[in-house]
């Protein structure tokens, strides 16, 4: 098998799912080249529409196409549970688990409005019965974790996202309803999975997703 397989997706999915999948594809099919472009989920769908990408790995948001959109095939890869991230000395850090509403009065650190994670957090908080008070708008996970470590707010952190060792933070599991999670999906253009190269790529990201889910 030869050719170039073009991936796109959100940063955490590229790191945890796409990267390992591309490495595996390289071992199995040495003549296949792969490229990766980090994009927000909505932008990734646009790349698929423009035939500028073959496989997207991201998660549904308020602005992504519905699952029955005839232009795409969307495949669930895994559920990425989110935890509450707090500073080491925070009272909630001592709990085995908390509800999302336990953090209702905290200052929050979120992505900018319109960003993928912003929509996910606001939807979860609304279901829990509160609107988060946003103290800081920060996009990159490393920066979010650093601000939490300095006691400047809390955030929801997907389990696909690693915590830097030097950040004094605690990942506190959530229980009750809602228990926020991102559904990680692999998406291709409708009918594209019949192409052997794209089928191999989709199969490999699905296998990596199953392995991640089995470890949890």
C-alpha positions as CSV (number, residue, x, y, z in Angstrom):
1,X,0.0,0.0,0.0
2,X,1.3,3.5,-0.9
3,X,0.0,7.0,-0.7
4,X,-0.4,9.9,1.7
5,X,-2.9,9.8,4.6
6,X,-4.0,13.2,5.9
7,X,-5.1,13.5,9.5
8,X,-6.6,16.4,11.4
9,X,-7.9,16.8,14.9
10,X,-7.8,18.4,18.3
11,X,-4.5,18.5,20.1
12,X,-5.3,15.9,22.8
13,X,-6.6,13.4,20.2
14,X,-3.6,13.9,18.0
15,X,-1.2,13.3,20.9
16,X,-3.1,10.3,22.4
17,X,-4.7,8.7,19.4
18,X,-3.5,9.9,16.0
19,X,0.2,9.9,16.9
20,X,0.3,6.3,18.1
21,X,-1.9,5.3,15.1
22,X,0.5,7.0,12.6
23,X,3.5,5.2,14.2
24,X,1.7,1.9,13.9
25,X,0.7,2.5,10.3
26,X,4.3,3.4,9.5
27,X,5.4,0.0,10.9
28,X,2.7,-1.9,9.0
29,X,2.8,0.0,5.8
30,X,6.3,1.6,5.3
31,X,5.4,3.1,2.0
32,X,2.5,5.1,3.4
33,X,3.2,8.7,4.4
34,X,1.0,10.5,6.9
35,X,0.5,14.2,7.8
36,X,-1.2,15.8,10.8
37,X,-2.8,19.2,11.2
38,X,-4.1,20.3,14.6
39,X,-7.5,21.9,14.3
40,X,-10.6,22.7,16.3
41,X,-13.3,20.2,15.7
42,X,-15.4,22.5,13.5
43,X,-12.4,23.5,11.4
44,X,-11.5,19.8,11.0
45,X,-14.9,19.1,9.4
46,X,-14.3,22.0,7.1
47,X,-11.0,20.4,6.0
48,X,-12.8,17.2,5.3
49,X,-15.4,19.0,3.2
50,X,-12.7,20.8,1.2
51,X,-10.9,17.4,0.6
52,X,-7.9,18.9,2.5
53,X,-7.9,16.0,5.1
54,X,-8.9,12.4,5.0
55,X,-9.6,11.5,8.7
56,X,-10.6,13.8,11.5
57,X,-10.3,12.8,15.2
58,X,-12.1,15.2,17.5
59,X,-15.4,15.5,19.4
60,X,-18.9,16.8,18.7
61,X,-19.6,20.4,19.7
62,X,-22.5,22.8,19.2
63,X,-21.1,23.8,15.9
64,X,-20.1,20.5,14.4
65,X,-22.4,18.6,12.0
66,X,-25.0,16.2,13.5
67,X,-24.3,12.5,13.4
68,X,-26.7,11.9,10.6
69,X,-25.2,14.5,8.3
70,X,-25.1,12.7,4.9
71,X,-21.7,14.2,4.0
72,X,-19.8,12.3,6.7
73,X,-19.3,9.0,8.5
74,X,-18.7,9.5,12.2
75,X,-17.3,6.6,14.2
76,X,-17.1,6.6,18.1
77,X,-13.6,5.8,19.2
78,X,-13.8,6.3,23.0
79,X,-15.4,8.3,25.8
80,X,-12.9,10.7,27.3
81,X,-14.0,11.4,30.8
82,X,-13.2,14.8,32.3
83,X,-12.0,15.4,35.8
84,X,-12.0,18.6,37.9
85,X,-8.5,20.1,38.1
86,X,-7.7,22.0,41.3
87,X,-4.5,23.2,43.1
88,X,-2.9,20.8,45.5
89,X,-3.9,22.7,48.6
90,X,-7.5,23.2,47.5
91,X,-10.2,21.8,49.9
92,X,-11.7,19.7,47.0
93,X,-8.3,18.1,46.4
94,X,-8.7,16.0,49.5
95,X,-11.9,14.4,48.2
96,X,-12.0,11.0,46.4
97,X,-14.6,12.5,44.1
98,X,-16.8,15.5,43.9
99,X,-19.9,16.7,41.9
100,X,-19.5,19.4,39.3
101,X,-21.8,21.6,41.4
102,X,-19.2,21.5,44.2
103,X,-17.1,23.8,42.0
104,X,-20.0,26.2,41.1
105,X,-18.6,29.1,43.2
106,X,-15.0,28.7,42.0
107,X,-13.3,30.9,39.4
108,X,-13.0,29.0,36.1
109,X,-10.3,28.8,33.4
110,X,-11.8,28.2,30.0
111,X,-11.1,28.4,26.3
112,X,-12.4,31.4,24.4
113,X,-16.1,31.5,23.5
114,X,-16.6,29.4,20.3
115,X,-13.7,27.1,21.2
116,X,-14.4,23.4,21.5
117,X,-13.8,23.0,25.2
118,X,-15.7,26.2,26.1
119,X,-18.9,24.7,24.7
120,X,-18.4,21.4,26.5
121,X,-17.8,23.0,29.9
122,X,-20.7,25.5,29.6
123,X,-23.1,22.7,28.6
124,X,-22.0,20.5,31.5
125,X,-22.2,23.4,34.0
126,X,-25.7,24.4,32.8
127,X,-26.9,20.8,33.3
128,X,-25.4,20.9,36.8
129,X,-27.4,24.0,37.5
130,X,-24.9,26.9,37.3
131,X,-23.1,29.2,35.0
132,X,-19.3,29.2,35.6
133,X,-17.6,32.5,36.6
134,X,-14.8,32.8,34.1
135,X,-11.6,34.2,35.5
136,X,-9.3,33.6,32.6
137,X,-9.6,32.6,28.9
138,X,-6.7,30.3,28.1
139,X,-6.5,27.8,25.2
140,X,-3.4,25.6,25.7
141,X,-3.7,22.9,28.3
142,X,-0.2,23.4,29.6
143,X,-1.0,27.0,30.4
144,X,-4.4,26.1,31.9
145,X,-2.7,23.6,34.2
146,X,-0.1,26.1,35.2
147,X,-2.7,28.7,36.2
148,X,-4.6,26.1,38.2
149,X,-1.3,25.2,40.0
150,X,-0.9,28.9,41.0
151,X,-4.4,28.9,42.5
152,X,-6.0,31.1,39.9
153,X,-8.9,29.0,39.1
154,X,-10.2,25.5,38.3
155,X,-11.0,23.7,35.1
156,X,-12.3,20.5,33.6
157,X,-9.4,18.3,32.3
158,X,-10.0,15.4,29.8
159,X,-8.1,12.3,30.8
160,X,-6.4,12.2,27.4
161,X,-4.6,15.3,28.5
162,X,-1.5,14.7,30.6
163,X,-0.5,16.8,33.6
164,X,3.0,18.2,33.7
165,X,5.0,16.8,36.7
166,X,6.0,20.3,37.8
167,X,2.4,21.5,38.2
168,X,1.1,21.2,41.8
169,X,-2.4,20.2,40.8
170,X,-4.8,17.3,41.6
171,X,-7.1,15.6,39.1
172,X,-10.4,15.0,41.1
173,X,-12.8,12.5,39.6
174,X,-16.4,13.6,39.2
175,X,-19.5,11.7,40.2
176,X,-23.2,12.3,40.0
177,X,-25.0,13.9,37.0
178,X,-23.7,15.3,34.8
179,X,-20.4,13.4,34.6
180,X,-18.8,15.4,31.8
181,X,-17.1,13.4,29.0
182,X,-16.0,14.1,25.5
183,X,-17.0,11.5,22.9
184,X,-13.9,11.1,20.7
185,X,-15.0,10.4,17.1
186,X,-13.1,9.5,13.9
187,X,-14.8,11.1,10.9
188,X,-14.3,10.6,7.1
189,X,-16.2,11.9,4.1
190,X,-19.2,9.7,3.2
191,X,-17.9,6.7,1.1
192,X,-14.2,7.6,1.7
193,X,-13.7,4.5,3.9
194,X,-14.0,2.3,0.8
195,X,-10.5,3.6,-0.1
196,X,-8.0,1.0,1.2
197,X,-5.7,3.7,2.6
198,X,-8.4,5.6,4.5
199,X,-9.9,2.3,5.7
200,X,-6.5,1.3,7.1
201,X,-6.1,4.7,8.9
202,X,-9.6,4.6,10.3
203,X,-9.2,1.0,11.5
204,X,-5.9,1.9,13.2
205,X,-7.2,4.9,15.1
206,X,-10.2,2.8,16.2
207,X,-7.8,0.1,17.5
208,X,-5.9,2.7,19.5
209,X,-9.1,4.1,20.8
210,X,-10.2,0.7,22.0
211,X,-6.9,0.1,23.7
212,X,-7.1,3.4,25.6
213,X,-10.7,2.6,26.7
214,X,-9.6,-0.8,27.9
215,X,-6.9,0.7,30.1
216,X,-9.4,2.8,32.1
